[in-house]
Amino acid sequence: MILPQEPDLSIERDAHGTIRELRHLQTPAIAEPGQSAKRAALAYLNEAALERGLLPLEQGDWDHLSDTVESDEPRRAGKSRFRWAPVRELKRNSEIETTIVWCQQTAPLEQNAEFVPDALGHSIRLVIHHRGQTPQITSARLTTIEHAHLSIASDRVERAFGRLDGRWADNLPADMVVGLLAPLLGLPVSTARIEDATLVAYLRNERSAVYGGILGLAINATVFLPVASGDSIPHRVLFDPLENEIVRKAPIASACAGYAFASDPDSRTGAFELRPDTCADLLDHEREPVGLLGLVHVPGGRRKLSGPRVRVLTPAALGKDYDPPQQRAPFAFSSRTNEFAAVSAYYHCDSMMQLVEQFGFVLADYFGKVALPLTVEHRAKMLTGSGARDGRGINAYVTPFRADQLAPSWDVRMLFGLADFADTWKNPLGLAADVRFVWHEFCHVLILAATGSTEFDFAHSAGDALAAINGDPSSKLPAPYRGVTFPFIQLPLRRHDRKVEDGWGWNGTQYERPNPTYGLRDPAGYNAEQILSSTLFRLYCALGGDALSRNDTGQCQPDIERRRAAAYHCTYLILRAIASLGLVDTEPTSEAGQFATALMEADVGTPDLDYEGSKRRGGMLHKVIRWAFEQQGLYQLAPGGCRNEPGRPPAIDVYVDDGRAGSYGYTDGWHALPQVLWVCNGADCGAPGEPPRSGYVNYVYVKLGNRGDQPAIAASVDIFAAIGDATETWDVARGGWQKLQGNYQPQDVHPGEMVKFGPFEWTPQAGVRNALLVRATVAGDRSNIDDDCTLPCAVGPMLLAELIRTDNNLGYRDWTLQ
C-alpha cells in the first residue's frame, strides 16, 4: 500500500499543530485485491504511522493490532495503546460499499498491565471503499490524545474497588454499578436499570491528588432515570468513583423547544395569512390526499396506523381518548384534531423511512439497535413543564424508552406535542402534522442509531437542514422568506441563510461550542444548528437548489424538478454521512470538520445514486462539500479565536473561470469565459479570440487561475473535442471525446495568477455542434475525471453540465458552425 505524498495528501491540524485528519479522496491508498477491510487498515497504519510518522502508533501498538486483526473480540494488551473496535459496513442494495474501521485508543494502567480501559471518545477512524474486490482508503480521522496513560494512587483504587479486574473494561458488573450510583442518583436499588457499563479512562480538565496525569477513571453507563412524565428514559452517566463525583449526566433525548408547524401552509400558499391559531375551516383547505402504505388490518374491515416501518403508539400514553383511529379508509379528519395528528405522524414518518429504503439502505442495517417498526406518539407527554402531565406543550423529542430487560433493541420513540395553545382541548393542532418539524425529529433518530446519542457534539443536529432542504423545492414563499426554516410558527427565529460575516460561522462569534454542554446564550445548541443548516442549504443550492427555468412567457421561475433532484441527492449524503459516524464512546462528532469529511466520504463511496431514472455518479461533489463548509467559516488558516469570515480555500485550487472565479455557487451559465478559453484561426490572437473556422486547423488557448495560497507546481492541461450528441455527456466507454494535439508543457500557477496554456490544434466540423472540454490537474488538486482517477464519476456516463458545475478544474465551450 502506498500513501500519497503532499499536496495530494491533505493534512488537517488543530490549533496545537496536532494532526487530526489525513484526507486524499482523489488519490486513495489501494490495498491488495481481496484483502479484508481490517487488513487494509492495518497496512495503511503501517505506512502512515510506522513509515511516515503521521499517526500516533508505535511498533508495539501495530504489533498488537496485527496479532488481533482476525478477532471480533475487544482484545486488549498492556503493551498497546490501541485495539480494534467493531467495524461498520455501509450497505446499499445488499452490497457493501464502504467499511468504517476504528482503532480505539486505550489507556493502560501504569500500576496494573492487565487493566487496559478505553480512552473515552479517542480513536483513529479509517474509511475504506470497496471498488470491486479492491479496498481503497481515502481518509483517516484522529480524536486521539497524547500521553494516554492512566496513573492512579493505589490506595484510592483499594478504597473504591479493592482491586481492578481487566474484564471491567468491557463489562462492569451491574450490581457494582447500582451500589455506587443508586445513592447518588436517588434510584431504588431493587428497580434500578443499568446498561452497557464499563470502566473507562476520561480526559480531566484539571489535575488532582488521585491521578498522576491528565486521565481519570470513571464508570461509563446507560442508566434509566425517571422524568416528570413518569416514564424512565436513558441517561448517559459518567461517574468517577475515586473522586466520588458525577462527571456527566445527560439524557439520551432530543428536545426542540421551537414553535414549528409541520404541514406548513405558508410554504404551500406563499402567503402568511394562515397562522397557528387559524380555525380548521381555513386550515382544512390545505390538506392533500396522501397514501398510507402498509397499514395493518384489524377486525371489521378496518385499518390501524401501524405498518412494517412505523407504528403510532396504541394505547396512547395520555389515555384511551387519545388513541389513534382504527377505521375503514379513508382516514379523513379535520386538521385541528388528534386523529389528523395521528395520520400525519404515520404518513410523514413512514415516508421518511421509505426514503431511506429508496436510497438502497436496509432498514435493519441502517437503524441498528433501534427497534423496528419505529414508534411514534402523535400526542405525548412532554419531558418537563405542565405538558409532562397532560401533554399540553409545544414541543417534541426523541428518546429510547425502557424496553424489555432481554430485548436486544431500544424502544426508540418520536414524541410530538401541540403546535399552538389556541385550543388544546376540543380542537387541538398537533405538531406532528408539520413535515418540517418531523424532519427535525427524524434526524435525531438517525443520529441515535449511528452514535448512541440523539445529538451531535458540535451542533444540535442536522434536522433543521433536512427540514429546509426538503421543504424548499416546491415552496412558494417570497424570496426574503426562503431562508426561514420553520415559516408557519417560528417565522422570526430559526433560519438557514445565516451569514458568516454576521458571526454565523464555524469560528464566528455566534458559534458556542459545547464543553461539554452549551452555555446560557445558546442552551439547546440551536445557534450551532443554524450554522450547520446554513452550510448544508448552501450545498443544496450549489447542487441545483438554485436552478431556474423559463416559463412560456420567457420569465425565470424555480426549476422544481432540478431542485427536487438536488434535495434528494443532498438528503442522501446527509443520511449516509450520519450512518458512518462512530459511537460517542469511540469517536464523538465534536468538530464540524468531522461531519464535512463524512459527507465527502459519502460522496466518494457512492457508486451511483438513482433519482427517478437519472443516475448521478459518486465522487463529483466532494469539492463542493468542502467549499460549502469553507464559506461558513471552516478551515481557517490559523485555528483558534473568533473569525467572522470564510475559511481558507484548499492550499492548491486551480480553476478554469466560468464566471464564478473558481467557487461553486450555482449559476445557469457554466461555460468557460471567452477570455479564459478562446480559439484563434492562426497565430496567438489573444483573448477573446476569433470564431472557429470549420474544416481548418484552429488554435486553442486556456488560462488557469489558482484560488489557493500555495503555488500549483507543474500544473497540466488536457483539451478534448467532441461533436453532436457526444458534447453533452462524459462517457469514457463511448469514446466521444478526443484529445487534441498541442503544447502540453506543464507550468506553475501561483496564487492569484492567471497562466496561459497552449496552443492546442483543433479542426471543427461544419453543420454540427462542436465542443471543447478543458481538464486541468496538478498534485494537490486533481480533476475528478483524470485518466487514473478511481472516483465513480471519472468514467461516467455523466452530464457535463453537472460535472463542470461541481469541479472547477474543468471548463467547456461549444459552437455550432456553418
ZAMARGU-4260 file (C-alpha; in steps of 0.2 Angstrom, whole numbers, plus 5000, padded with zeros to 4 digits):
<rodrens>
0) 5000/5000/5000 | 5006/5017/4995 | 5001/5033/5004 | 5001/5048/4993 | 5013/5062/4997
5) 5008/5081/4999 | 5000/5090/4991 | 4989/5076/4986 | 4988/5071/5004 | 4979/5085/5014
10) 4984/5086/5032 | 4972/5095/5044 | 4980/5100/5061 | 4971/5108/5076 | 4976/5124/5085
15) 4990/5115/5094 | 4998/5108/5077 | 4992/5090/5081 | 4987/5080/5065 | 4968/5077/5066
20) 4965/5071/5048 | 4973/5064/5033 | 4962/5066/5018 | 4966/5060/5000 | 4949/5057/4992
25) 4956/5058/4974 | 4972/5048/4977 | 4967/5033/4988 | 4979/5021/4996 | 4975/5005/4987
30) 4975/4988/4996 | 4978/4971/4989 | 4964/4963/4979 | 4953/4953/4991 | 4960/4960/5007
35) 4948/4962/5021 | 4944/4980/5027 | 4954/4977/5043 | 4969/4970/5035 | 4969/4985/5023
40) 4968/4997/5038 | 4982/4988/5046 | 4993/4990/5030 | 4988/5009/5030 | 4993/5011/5048
45) 5010/5003/5045 | 5013/5015/5031 | 5005/5031/5039 | 5012/5028/5056 | 5027/5017/5056
50) 5034/5023/5039 | 5028/5041/5038 | 5026/5046/5057 | 5009/5054/5053 | 4998/5043/5065
55) 5002/5041/5084 | 5006/5022/5083 | 5022/5014/5089 | 5028/4997/5084 | 5021/4988/5099
60) 5004/4996/5095 | 5004/4990/5077 | 5010/4973/5083 | 4995/4970/5094 | 4983/4976/5080
65) 4992/4964/5069 | 4990/4949/5081 | 4972/4953/5084 | 4966/4958/5066 | 4956/4942/5064
70) 4947/4944/5080 | 4930/4951/5083 | 4933/4952/5102 | 4939/4968/5110 | 4957/4961/5113
75) 4967/4972/5124 | 4985/4972/5129 | 4996/4982/5141 | 5009/4984/5128 | 4997/4993/5116
80) 4988/5009/5117 | 4975/5004/5103 | 4963/4990/5100 | 4951/4986/5086 | 4933/4992/5089
85) 4918/4985/5079 | 4918/4990/5061 | 4903/4997/5052 | 4898/4992/5035 | 4888/5004/5024
90) 4877/4993/5013 | 4865/4998/4999 | 4855/4985/4989 | 4864/4972/4999 | 4881/4977/4993
95) 4895/4983/5005 | 4901/4999/4998 | 4910/5007/5012 | 4918/5000/5028 | 4922/5011/5043
100) 4936/5004/5054 | 4940/5011/5071 | 4956/5009/5081 | 4950/5013/5099 | 4963/5021/5109
105) 4966/5013/5126 | 4975/5019/5142 | 4985/5005/5151 | 4986/5007/5169 | 5004/5010/5174
110) 5002/5000/5190 | 4992/4985/5183 | 4997/4980/5165 | 4981/4969/5164 | 4969/4983/5166
115) 4968/4992/5149 | 4952/5003/5148 | 4947/5013/5133 | 4951/5031/5132 | 4934/5038/5131
120) 4930/5046/5114 | 4948/5044/5107 | 4951/5034/5092 | 4958/5033/5074 | 4944/5031/5060
125) 4948/5024/5043 | 4936/5025/5029 | 4938/5010/5016 | 4928/5010/5000 | 4926/4994/4990
130) 4929/4995/4972 | 4926/4978/4966 | 4937/4967/4976 | 4950/4980/4979 | 4948/4991/4995
135) 4953/5009/4994 | 4957/5020/5009 | 4953/5039/5007 | 4954/5047/5024 | 4959/5044/5042
140) 4952/5055/5056 | 4960/5056/5074 | 4952/5060/5090 | 4967/5053/5100 | 4976/5062/5114
145) 4995/5061/5118 | 5001/5053/5134 | 4986/5042/5136 | 4992/5033/5151 | 4982/5030/5167
150) 4991/5033/5184 | 4981/5031/5200 | 4986/5032/5218 | 4985/5014/5223 | 4976/5017/5240
155) 4961/5026/5230 | 4959/5010/5220 | 4958/4999/5235 | 4946/5011/5244 | 4934/5011/5229
160) 4935/4993/5222 | 4948/4983/5232 | 4956/4978/5215 | 4954/4982/5197 | 4948/4967/5186
165) 4954/4968/5167 | 4937/4962/5162 | 4929/4978/5169 | 4935/4987/5154 | 4922/4978/5143
170) 4908/4974/5156 | 4907/4980/5174 | 4895/4970/5185 | 4878/4979/5186 | 4876/4976/5204
175) 4893/4985/5207 | 4887/5000/5197 | 4870/5000/5206 | 4878/5000/5223 | 4889/5015/5218
180) 4877/5025/5208 | 4860/5022/5216 | 4863/5033/5231 | 4869/5047/5221 | 4855/5047/5208
185) 4841/5043/5220 | 4837/5026/5212 | 4829/5012/5222 | 4842/4998/5221 | 4829/4985/5218
190) 4822/4993/5202 | 4837/5002/5195 | 4842/4998/5177 | 4859/4999/5171 | 4866/4995/5154
195) 4882/4995/5144 | 4893/4998/5160 | 4911/4999/5158 | 4927/5007/5167 | 4935/5019/5155
200) 4948/5032/5156 | 4942/5050/5153 | 4951/5067/5150 | 4951/5078/5165 | 4950/5097/5165
205) 4961/5098/5180 | 4974/5088/5189 | 4971/5080/5207 | 4979/5071/5220 | 4971/5055/5215
210) 4978/5054/5197 | 4996/5056/5191 | 4991/5063/5173 | 4978/5070/5163 | 4967/5055/5163
215) 4954/5049/5176 | 4945/5033/5179 | 4926/5033/5178 | 4911/5021/5176 | 4903/5024/5159
220) 4885/5018/5159 | 4867/5020/5152 | 4856/5022/5167 | 4837/5023/5165 | 4831/5038/5176
225) 4813/5044/5179 | 4807/5060/5171 | 4792/5072/5175 | 4781/5062/5164 | 4783/5047/5175
230) 4792/5037/5162 | 4810/5031/5163 | 4822/5036/5149 | 4840/5033/5147 | 4854/5045/5153
235) 4872/5044/5149 | 4881/5044/5165 | 4900/5046/5168 | 4904/5044/5187 | 4922/5045/5194
240) 4921/5033/5209 | 4939/5038/5215 | 4934/5057/5216 | 4916/5052/5220 | 4909/5064/5208
245) 4897/5063/5193 | 4907/5070/5178 | 4892/5070/5166 | 4874/5065/5167 | 4864/5069/5151
250) 4848/5062/5145 | 4848/5052/5128 | 4834/5063/5122 | 4832/5076/5109 | 4822/5092/5113
255) 4815/5105/5101 | 4808/5120/5110 | 4804/5129/5094 | 4786/5133/5088 | 4787/5124/5071
260) 4771/5118/5062 | 4775/5104/5050 | 4761/5105/5037 | 4767/5122/5033 | 4753/5131/5024
265) 4764/5146/5022 | 4776/5137/5010 | 4761/5129/5001 | 4752/5146/4998 | 4767/5158/4998
270) 4757/5169/5010 | 4756/5172/5028 | 4738/5173/5030 | 4736/5156/5039 | 4744/5156/5057
275) 4744/5143/5071 | 4728/5149/5079 | 4719/5149/5062 | 4702/5139/5063 | 4700/5122/5055
280) 4688/5129/5042 | 4703/5138/5034 | 4717/5126/5038 | 4707/5111/5031 | 4709/5119/5013
285) 4727/5115/5014 | 4725/5096/5016 | 4730/5085/5002 | 4726/5067/4999 | 4741/5055/5003
290) 4744/5037/5003 | 4745/5027/5019 | 4755/5012/5015 | 4757/4996/5023 | 4743/4998/5036
295) 4738/4983/5047 | 4721/4975/5045 | 4710/4974/5061 | 4693/4966/5063 | 4678/4973/5054
300) 4687/4978/5038 | 4696/4992/5047 | 4714/4998/5047 | 4726/5004/5061 | 4740/5016/5059
305) 4754/5003/5060 | 4764/4996/5047 | 4781/4987/5044 | 4791/5003/5046 | 4781/5014/5058
310) 4768/5012/5071 | 4758/5025/5080 | 4758/5020/5098 | 4742/5011/5104 | 4736/5013/5118
315) 4741/5032/5119 | 4751/5037/5134 | 4738/5051/5138 | 4723/5039/5139 | 4710/5030/5128
320) 4703/5046/5122 | 4719/5050/5113 | 4721/5033/5104 | 4725/5034/5086 | 4710/5030/5075
325) 4706/5012/5068 | 4693/5013/5054 | 4690/5009/5036 | 4698/5021/5023 | 4699/5035/5020
330) 4707/5042/5036 | 4699/5059/5033 | 4699/5071/5048 | 4699/5089/5051 | 4716/5097/5054
335) 4713/5103/5072 | 4710/5085/5079 | 4721/5072/5087 | 4716/5060/5073 | 4723/5071/5060
340) 4739/5072/5070 | 4740/5053/5071 | 4738/5051/5052 | 4751/5065/5049 | 4763/5056/5061
345) 4761/5040/5052 | 4762/5047/5034 | 4777/5059/5037 | 4787/5046/5047 | 4783/5032/5035
350) 4788/5042/5020 | 4805/5046/5028 | 4808/5028/5031 | 4803/5024/5014 | 4816/5037/5008
355) 4829/5028/5017 | 4824/5012/5008 | 4824/5021/4991 | 4842/5026/4994 | 4846/5007/4995
360) 4849/5005/5013 | 4841/4990/5023 | 4832/4997/5037 | 4838/4984/5049 | 4856/4988/5045
365) 4854/5007/5045 | 4845/5008/5061 | 4855/4995/5070 | 4849/4995/5089 | 4833/5005/5085
370) 4818/4993/5086 | 4808/4992/5070 | 4794/4997/5066 | 4799/5015/5073 | 4787/5020/5086
375) 4778/5037/5085 | 4767/5046/5098 | 4756/5059/5090 | 4751/5066/5107 | 4763/5063/5120
380) 4768/5068/5137 | 4782/5081/5137 | 4799/5079/5147 | 4796/5095/5158 | 4783/5108/5162
385) 4764/5105/5163 | 4765/5096/5147 | 4773/5082/5157 | 4757/5078/5165 | 4744/5082/5151
390) 4754/5083/5135 | 4749/5101/5133 | 4765/5108/5127 | 4773/5115/5111 | 4787/5103/5110
395) 4793/5087/5103 | 4808/5075/5107 | 4816/5058/5103 | 4822/5046/5116 | 4824/5027/5119
400) 4811/5021/5132 | 4814/5007/5144 | 4811/4991/5135 | 4810/4973/5140 | 4825/4968/5150
405) 4830/4955/5137 | 4826/4965/5122 | 4841/4967/5110 | 4835/4983/5103 | 4830/5000/5110
410) 4812/5006/5110 | 4815/5022/5102 | 4801/5034/5101 | 4797/5050/5092 | 4785/5060/5103
415) 4775/5075/5097 | 4765/5088/5107 | 4755/5103/5101 | 4758/5116/5088 | 4749/5130/5097
420) 4739/5134/5113 | 4724/5142/5103 | 4713/5127/5108 | 4721/5112/5117 | 4706/5103/5122
425) 4692/5102/5109 | 4701/5106/5093 | 4720/5104/5096 | 4733/5107/5082 | 4746/5093/5083
430) 4764/5097/5080 | 4766/5080/5070 | 4756/5087/5056 | 4771/5098/5050 | 4783/5088/5039
435) 4797/5101/5043 | 4796/5098/5061 | 4795/5079/5058 | 4811/5080/5048 | 4820/5089/5063
440) 4815/5075/5075 | 4818/5061/5062 | 4836/5067/5061 | 4838/5064/5080 | 4833/5045/5077
445) 4846/5044/5063 | 4859/5051/5074 | 4854/5040/5089 | 4855/5024/5078 | 4873/5029/5072
450) 4881/5036/5088 | 4871/5031/5103 | 4867/5049/5106 | 4852/5060/5099 | 4863/5075/5096
455) 4880/5079/5088 | 4893/5086/5100 | 4897/5101/5088 | 4878/5106/5085 | 4861/5101/5090
460) 4858/5091/5074 | 4856/5091/5055 | 4837/5091/5057 | 4834/5109/5053 | 4844/5107/5037
465) 4834/5092/5032 | 4818/5102/5035 | 4824/5117/5025 | 4831/5106/5010 | 4816/5095/5008
470) 4804/5109/5011 | 4812/5121/4998 | 4809/5114/4980 | 4790/5116/4980 | 4789/5131/4992
475) 4780/5147/4986 | 4787/5158/4999 | 4793/5175/4993 | 4812/5176/4991 | 4815/5186/5008
480) 4807/5172/5017 | 4816/5157/5009 | 4829/5156/5022 | 4816/5154/5036 | 4817/5136/5042
485) 4800/5135/5050 | 4790/5148/5042 | 4772/5145/5049 | 4776/5146/5068 | 4794/5151/5071
490) 4794/5164/5057 | 4807/5176/5065 | 4818/5163/5074 | 4827/5149/5065 | 4835/5152/5048
495) 4846/5143/5036 | 4853/5158/5027 | 4864/5164/5041 | 4879/5175/5035 | 4897/5171/5041
500) 4900/5190/5041 | 4887/5192/5055 | 4896/5179/5066 | 4886/5163/5060 | 4902/5153/5056
505) 4911/5138/5062 | 4924/5151/5070 | 4912/5165/5072 | 4905/5175/5087 | 4888/5166/5086
510) 4895/5149/5087 | 4896/5142/5105 | 4905/5126/5106 | 4898/5114/5119 | 4910/5110/5133
515) 4903/5098/5137 | 4886/5107/5136 | 4880/5123/5128 | 4881/5140/5138 | 4867/5151/5143
520) 4867/5161/5127 | 4863/5145/5117 | 4857/5132/5129 | 4850/5120/5116 | 4863/5122/5103
525) 4851/5130/5090 | 4864/5143/5085 | 4876/5129/5080 | 4862/5120/5071 | 4858/5136/5061
530) 4876/5137/5056 | 4875/5119/5050 | 4859/5121/5041 | 4865/5137/5033 | 4881/5126/5027
535) 4870/5112/5021 | 4857/5123/5012 | 4872/5131/5003 | 4877/5114/4997 | 4859/5110/4991
540) 4859/5127/4982 | 4875/5123/4973 | 4869/5105/4968 | 4854/5113/4959 | 4843/5120/4973
545) 4845/5137/4965 | 4841/5131/4947 | 4829/5141/4937 | 4819/5138/4921 | 4809/5149/4909
550) 4791/5148/4908 | 4781/5150/4892 | 4782/5169/4893 | 4801/5168/4895 | 4801/5173/4913
555) 4813/5164/4925 | 4805/5153/4939 | 4811/5140/4951 | 4815/5124/4942 | 4806/5112/4953
560) 4812/5096/4946 | 4830/5100/4947 | 4828/5107/4964 | 4820/5091/4970 | 4834/5081/4962
565) 4846/5092/4972 | 4836/5089/4988 | 4836/5070/4985 | 4855/5070/4982 | 4859/5081/4997
570) 4847/5072/5009 | 4856/5055/5004 | 4873/5062/5008 | 4867/5068/5025 | 4859/5051/5029
575) 4874/5041/5023 | 4886/5053/5032 | 4877/5051/5048 | 4877/5032/5046 | 4896/5032/5045
580) 4898/5041/5062 | 4906/5032/5076 | 4898/5028/5093 | 4901/5043/5105 | 4912/5032/5116
585) 4924/5029/5102 | 4923/5044/5091 | 4912/5059/5096 | 4907/5070/5082 | 4914/5085/5091
590) 4920/5095/5076 | 4911/5102/5061 | 4926/5096/5051 | 4922/5078/5055 | 4905/5079/5048
595) 4911/5088/5032 | 4923/5074/5029 | 4910/5061/5032 | 4899/5070/5019 | 4914/5070/5007
600) 4917/5051/5010 | 4898/5048/5007 | 4900/5056/4990 | 4916/5047/4986 | 4910/5030/4992
605) 4894/5030/4982 | 4895/5021/4965 | 4879/5029/4959 | 4863/5037/4965 | 4847/5035/4955
610) 4834/5049/4955 | 4818/5045/4945 | 4828/5035/4932 | 4843/5048/4931 | 4859/5042/4939
615) 4872/5053/4947 | 4889/5045/4949 | 4898/5046/4966 | 4914/5057/4968 | 4908/5073/4959
620) 4903/5083/4975 | 4917/5082/4987 | 4924/5098/4982 | 4908/5107/4983 | 4905/5100/5001
625) 4922/5107/5006 | 4918/5124/4998 | 4901/5125/5007 | 4909/5122/5024 | 4923/5134/5019
630) 4911/5148/5015 | 4903/5146/5033 | 4920/5149/5041 | 4928/5131/5042 | 4946/5128/5038
635) 4954/5144/5045 | 4972/5146/5041 | 4976/5149/5059 | 4964/5139/5070 | 4958/5146/5086
640) 4949/5163/5091 | 4934/5170/5083 | 4934/5175/5064 | 4918/5181/5056 | 4924/5177/5038
645) 4925/5162/5026 | 4938/5149/5029 | 4954/5145/5019 | 4952/5138/5001 | 4962/5122/4998
650) 4980/5126/4998 | 4981/5122/4979 | 4965/5125/4969 | 4967/5128/4951 | 4952/5133/4941
655) 4945/5137/4924 | 4935/5153/4926 | 4916/5151/4921 | 4912/5167/4930 | 4912/5161/4947
660) 4931/5163/4950 | 4933/5145/4955 | 4919/5145/4968 | 4904/5133/4967 | 4888/5145/4969
665) 4875/5139/4957 | 4873/5149/4941 | 4863/5145/4925 | 4879/5149/4915 | 4893/5135/4916
670) 4903/5138/4901 | 4921/5145/4902 | 4923/5163/4899 | 4929/5169/4882 | 4944/5177/4890
675) 4949/5161/4898 | 4946/5148/4884 | 4947/5155/4866 | 4951/5150/4849 | 4962/5158/4836
680) 4962/5155/4817 | 4981/5157/4816 | 4995/5163/4827 | 4990/5168/4845 | 4977/5181/4843
685) 4974/5184/4862 | 4958/5183/4871 | 4943/5183/4867 | 4949/5175/4851 | 4940/5173/4834
690) 4926/5162/4828 | 4932/5145/4824 | 4934/5140/4806 | 4926/5123/4801 | 4937/5112/4791
695) 4953/5121/4796 | 4966/5119/4810 | 4962/5131/4824 | 4972/5135/4839 | 4965/5134/4856
700) 4972/5143/4872 | 4966/5142/4890 | 4971/5151/4906 | 4971/5143/4923 | 4969/5153/4940
705) 4973/5147/4957 | 4962/5151/4972 | 4974/5143/4985 | 4988/5151/4994 | 5002/5139/4988
710) 5009/5138/4971 | 5002/5124/4959 | 5018/5116/4954 | 5019/5108/4936 | 5000/5110/4933
715) 4995/5102/4916 | 4980/5104/4904 | 4972/5092/4893 | 4959/5098/4880 | 4946/5087/4872
720) 4935/5089/4857 | 4918/5081/4853 | 4904/5084/4841 | 4885/5081/4840 | 4876/5072/4855
725) 4893/5067/4862 | 4896/5085/4868 | 4883/5084/4882 | 4890/5069/4891 | 4906/5062/4898
730) 4907/5044/4895 | 4924/5036/4893 | 4916/5019/4887 | 4908/5028/4872 | 4924/5037/4867
735) 4916/5053/4861 | 4929/5065/4867 | 4946/5065/4858 | 4961/5073/4865 | 4969/5087/4855
740) 4987/5088/4849 | 4997/5103/4855 | 5008/5110/4868 | 5006/5100/4884 | 5021/5108/4893
745) 5017/5109/4912 | 5018/5126/4921 | 5017/5133/4938 | 5002/5143/4943 | 5005/5154/4958
750) 4991/5161/4969 | 4981/5175/4962 | 4989/5172/4944 | 4982/5168/4928 | 4993/5157/4917
755) 4991/5153/4899 | 4992/5136/4891 | 4993/5131/4873 | 4991/5131/4859 | 4981/5115/4855
760) 4977/5111/4837 | 4958/5109/4833 | 4949/5106/4817 | 4930/5108/4820 | 4916/5102/4808
765) 4903/5112/4799 | 4884/5109/4802 | 4886/5101/4819 | 4888/5106/4837 | 4907/5107/4841
770) 4913/5107/4859 | 4929/5109/4869 | 4932/5102/4886 | 4947/5108/4897 | 4954/5096/4910
775) 4967/5104/4922 | 4976/5094/4935 | 4990/5096/4947 | 4997/5087/4963 | 4986/5093/4977
780) 4971/5097/4966 | 4967/5083/4953 | 4952/5084/4942 | 4938/5072/4945 | 4940/5064/4928
785) 4958/5061/4927 | 4964/5046/4917 | 4969/5036/4933 | 4956/5043/4944 | 4946/5030/4954
790) 4931/5041/4958 | 4915/5033/4950 | 4911/5049/4940 | 4928/5048/4932 | 4922/5036/4918
795) 4904/5042/4918 | 4892/5042/4910 | 4888/5060/4917 | 4880/5075/4911 | 4894/5088/4908
800) 4884/5102/4915 | 4884/5093/4932 | 4902/5088/4931 | 4908/5105/4927 | 4897/5114/4939
805) 4905/5104/4953 | 4923/5103/4948 | 4932/5120/4944 | 4946/5110/4936 | 4935/5108/4921
810) 4930/5120/4908 | 4918/5120/4892 | 4913/5130/4877 | 4903/5125/4862 | 4899/5132/4844
815) 4888/5127/4830 | 4897/5131/4814 | 4890/5134/4796
</rodrens>
